[in-house]
C-alpha cells in the first residue's frame, strides 16, 4: 500500500533482460519503479547472446552503450555452411567500412548473457527510484482506483500506477489477458555449452565470427565471447515423434546418426557440447492485444520468437526504450502510452516472429527444398543479405 504522499510505482514483473532494461529506461525518467522477480536472485542463464546493430543505439539511449561495447566481442562475419557437404552458403561481413556506413557505425556484437544482464543491473542500482526485488512470484494483475496492481503467490497485493509484464515466454500475465493462449512448441531441443577457447580444437579456435552448420532437423552455431577467451556453442535437434527424450541412449544415438556424415569441424563442435542439458524451443503466435488499460505485455511475454534472427534480446531492449519514450511523450498517461506502444511495436515484432519461423524451416529442410535453399543462398552477395536485413538491422526511430 502507498500513503497519499507517495507516488505509486510502475511495477515490472520479471527480472530478465527486458524487465531490467525497462526498469532502467523508466527509472532514468525519474519514475518510481518496482521490479519483481520470482527467482531468489535477479540473474541470467550463463550463455551467449547476439545483438544486432539495431540494438546498440537503444543501449546508447539507456546510457549503457559504452559498457556494452567493453563487455562484448565483435564477430568478423556470419557464416553458414551446409552440414554434410561443407559448402559455404552465406558470408556476411560485419566489420567492414561498408557495414559500418550502412548501419551508422553500430556494431554487431556477441556478449555473455550474464555480462549483459549485469551491466543493466549495475546501471539500475545507480537510481534510488528503482527498487529491485527477488523471490516475489506474481500470479495475477488487477486494476485499482489509482492504477494497476499485482497479486503475489504469498497472498500480498502490491499497488502501482501501472503494471508491465516482462515475465517471458510462459507469461502468467499473458495467460490472464488471453485465456487459453499457450506457447507453440517446435519439437526441437537446444543444448548450450561454453568452453574455454584453449580446450577447443584448432579449427574452431581460428573462427572469429558467428559460424553455423545446418542440416535436416539439426543445426549447430558457435561464436567467441569475452575477448575470445571462451566459445559459446548451441546445438539444436529436432526430436522425432516416436523418440522419448528421457531415453538417453536412443536420443544420443539419434544425434550420432544426424552428425555421422557431417563435416569434421561440425562433428568436433558437437563433441564439445553437454548433451545432458536440454531446453525445449518454442515461440508465440503474434497477438495484437498487449495492453489492458494501464497494464501491458512486453518482450517475450508479448512476442516470443525463435532464435533464427538472433533478436529475442534485441526486441526486448527496443521495447524498453520505446515504451519509456512513449510514457514520457504521453505525460505519464500509462493507458495512452501503452496503446501507442502496441501500435508502434506490433508489426515489427510480428515480422521478427514470422520471418524467424520461415528461416527456421529453411535451415532445417531436406531433399529438393534444401538443394534449392542452398543454391539461392549461394547466389546472394553480401549486399543482397544486407538488403534483406535492412528492415531489421537499421534501428527504429525514436517515438514521440
N, C-alpha and C positions, 0 to 999 in steps of 0.2 A: 504493500500500500504506500501511497505517497501523501505527503501533507499538502495543504493548499499552497504552501510557499515553494514546493519543489516542482520542477518541470519533469513530467514523466518521460522516461527514456524511450528510445527506439529499441525494441527487443529484436535481436537477431538470433535465430535458432540454428545452431550448427557452427562448429569451430574449424571447418576445413578452410581451404584457400579462399573460396568465395565468401564465406562468412567473415573471415578475418579481414579480407580486403574491403568488404562493405563496412565493417566497423571502422576501419581506418578512414575510408572515404567520408563517412558521415561525421566521425569524430573531428576531422580536420575542418568541418564547417562549424564546430562549436556545439554540436548537438550532444546531449547525453545519450550514451549508447550502453546497452547491457547485452553482452553476448553470452549465450547459454550453450554449453557443450555437454553432451551426456557422458562422455568418457571421463575417466579420472584425471586426465591431463589433456590440454589442448595441444595436439601434435599431429603428425602426419606419418603415413607409412613410408619407410625409407627407400624409395626408388626414384628413378629419374622422371623428369617431365620436360617436354619440348615446348618452347614458347616462340610462336611466330612473330614476324616483325610488326604485326598489328598490335601486339601486346605491350611492347616497350614504351610507346607513347602514353599508354594508360598508366604504366608504372611510374613514369616521369610525373604524371599528374597526381599520383599518390605520394610523391616525394621519396620514392624508393628506387628510382631508376639507376642511380649510381651504385647502390648496394647490390642490386640485382646483377648489374654488369660485372661487378667484382666477384660475385659468387658463381657466375655462370661460365660455361665453356661454350665457345663459338665454333660450331662444326663448319668444316670447309665445304661440304656438299651433302646432298641427299642422293643416295644411290639405291637402285632397286635391281635385283638380279633374279633371274629365273632359277628356281631351286635345283632342278635336275640338270639342265644344260649348262648352267653357269653364264648364260647370256646376260649382258648388261642391258636393261630395258630403259632405265631412267637415270639421268645425271643432271642434277640441278645445282649449279654453283651458288654458294651462299655468302662468299666473302670477296666478291669481285667488285670493281668500281661500278659495273652495270647494275648489280644487285642493290648496292647502297644508294645509287642515284634513283633507282626505281621506287625504293621504299624509304626515301628521305633519311637515309643513314641509320634506320632502325635495324638491329641485327636479328638474326635467327639464333636462338640460344638453347642450350640444354643445361638444366640445373637440377641438382638433387632436391627432391621434393621437401625434405627436412630443412635444407638451407633456405629454400624459397619461403616456406611457411614461417620459419624463424625470423627472417628479415621483416616480414609483415607484422609478426607479433611484436618484435622489438620496436617497430615504428608505432604500434598501438600503445605500447607501455609509456610512451612519451606524453600521452594525452590523459590527464586525470579524469576527463569526462568519459573515457572508455573503460567500462567495467567488464573484466573477463572472468567468467565463471565456468567451472567444470563440475562434473558429477551432478548435472541437472538434466534429467530426462523430461522433455516436453511431450505431452500426449495429445494436446489439442489447443486450438485458439478460440477466442470468444470476443465479440465486440462489446465494448463498455460505453458508458455515457461519455467518457472523455477520450476514447480511442479504441485500443485493442489490447488484449492481454492473453496470457497462456496459462494453461493448467499443467502441473508437473506430476510425475508418477508418485511423488511422495505427498500429494494432497494439497500443495500450495497453489495459489493463483497469483501470478505476477502481472501487475498492471503496467501498461505502456501507452505511449502516444501512437505507436504503430508496431506491427509485427512483420518481420521479414523472414521467410522460411528458406534457409540455406542448408537444409538437412539432407541433401544428397539424393542419389538415385532412388533410394527406397523411402522417400519422404513420407512421414506420417501425416504431415500437414497437407501435402498434396492429396493424400487419400481422403482427408476430411473435405477438401474443396471439390474433389472429383471422386465420389464413392465408386468403388469397383474398378478404378483405374489401377493398373499394375505395370511394372517394368516388362519389357519384351525380351525374353531370353533368346539368345542366338544359337545355343547349342555348342558354343565354344568355351574352352577354358584357357586362362593365361597362367604362365609360370614366370615369375620375376626373380632375378638374381642380380646382385652387384658383386663383381670380383675385383680384387686388386689387379691393376694392369700388369704387374710383374708376373702374375700367375697365368696370364692369358697366352695362348700360342702366338708365335711371332707374326703370322699373317694377320691376326686380329689386332695386335698391338700397333701395327702400321696404319690402321684405319683412323682417319681424322675427321670423319663426318658421321652422318646417320646412315647406317648400312642395313638394308633389308633384303631378305631372300624369301621368295614367295612360291608356293606350290599348292596343289589341290588340298583344300581343307587344312592348311598349315602355313604359318609364316614365322620367321624369327627376325628380330630387329635389335640392333645394338649401337651404342654410341658412348663416347667418353664423357666423364664427369670430373669435377674438381681438379682442374688443371691437368687432365689426362692421367690422374693417378688411379682412377677406377674406370671400369667398363660396366655400363648398365645393359642388361640383356633381358629381352622379353620373348618368350616362346608362346605361340598361340596355336591351339589344336582344336579341330572340330571333333566332337565326340560322336561316334556312330550311335544311332538309336538303340541298338542291341547291346551296347557296351556299358556295363555298370562301372563307373569310375572308382567305386570303392574296391573293385577287383584290381588291385595294384599291378599284379603280374600281367594281366591281359592289357591293362592300359599302357604299361611300358612297352609291351610287345607291339601295340598299335603305333606308338611313336617311333619305335625302331623300324617298323615297316614303312612309315611315311618318309623317313630320312635315309633309307638304305641306299637309294640311288642319288642322294643329294651331293652337291659339290663338296669337296673336302672341307673347305672353310666353314660352310654351313653346319656340317656334322660336328666339327670341332667346337663351334659355339654351343650347340645343343648339349654337348657333353659337359659343359661348364655349369649348366643350369640345374638348380634344385627342383626336381620334378615332383617332389613330395608336397610342395606348397602350391596351392591352386586357387584361382579366383574365377568364378563364373563371369561371363561377359554378357551384358545386357544394355539396352538403351530404353528410351521412352518414345512414345508416339508424340508428334507435335500437337500441342493443345493451345487454344487461343486464350482461354480464361486463366490468367495468372493471378489477377487481383480480385479482392473482395473487400471493397471499402479501403480501410487503412491496413489491410493485410495483403502481402504479395509473396509469390514464389520468386526465386532467382536461382541462377546456376543450374546444377544438375537436377534440383527439385523441379525446375521449370522445363528444362530442355536437355536432359542427359543424352549424350551422344556416344557413338562408337569411336575408337581411337584412330580411325583411318586418316583423319586430317590433323591429328595431334592438337586438338583445340578445346578439350574439356576445360582445362585450367584457364586458357586464354579467354573463352567465352564468359567464365565466371568473373574474371578481372574486368572485362569490358562491361559486364552487368553492373559491377560495383561502382565503377566510375560514372556510368550513365545514370544510374539510379540516384547517386548523390547530386549530380548536376541538375537533375530534374526536380529533386526535392528543394534545392536552393532556388531554382528559377520559378517554382510554384509557391514560393514564400512559405515553405514548410507545410503546405496543404498536402498531406500524405495521400489522401484519396485521389486528388487530381494528379499528383506526381506518379502514383502507381499506375493509373490508367495510361498516362503518356509513356511510361516505361514499357509497358506491354506493347503498345503500338510501335515504339521506337525499336524494340529488340526482337519482336516475334519473327519477322520474315528472315532476318539474318540467322537467328538461332535455328529456325526450322530448316533453312537451306544447309547449314552445317550438319544437322541430324540426317537429312535425306541424302545429301551427297556422300556423307560418310558411309551410309548403308550401301549406296551404289558402288563405292570404291571397295568396300568390304567384299562384296560379291565378285568384283573384278579381280581382286587379289587372289581369291581362293577358288576360282573356277577351274574347270578341267576340259580336256578334249579340244574340239574345234574352237570353242569360245576362248580358251586360254591361248591358242595359237593366234587368233585374231587380236586378242588383247596385246600380246607381245609384239606383233607387227605394228599395231597402232602406236604403242609406246615408243618403239624404236624409230619411228618416223618423225617424232616430235623433237624439236630443238629446245635448248634452254629457254629461249624467248617464248616458244609455244607454251611451255609449262608455266612460265611467269604469267602469261596472259590468262591461262586457266585459273591461276591462283590470285590474280589481282583483286578480285572481289573480296577475297578473304584476308590477304596479307596487307592490304592498304587500310590503315587504321580508320575506323568510322569517325565521323565528325563529332565535335562537341555538341551536346544537346542543350538547348536553352528554351 
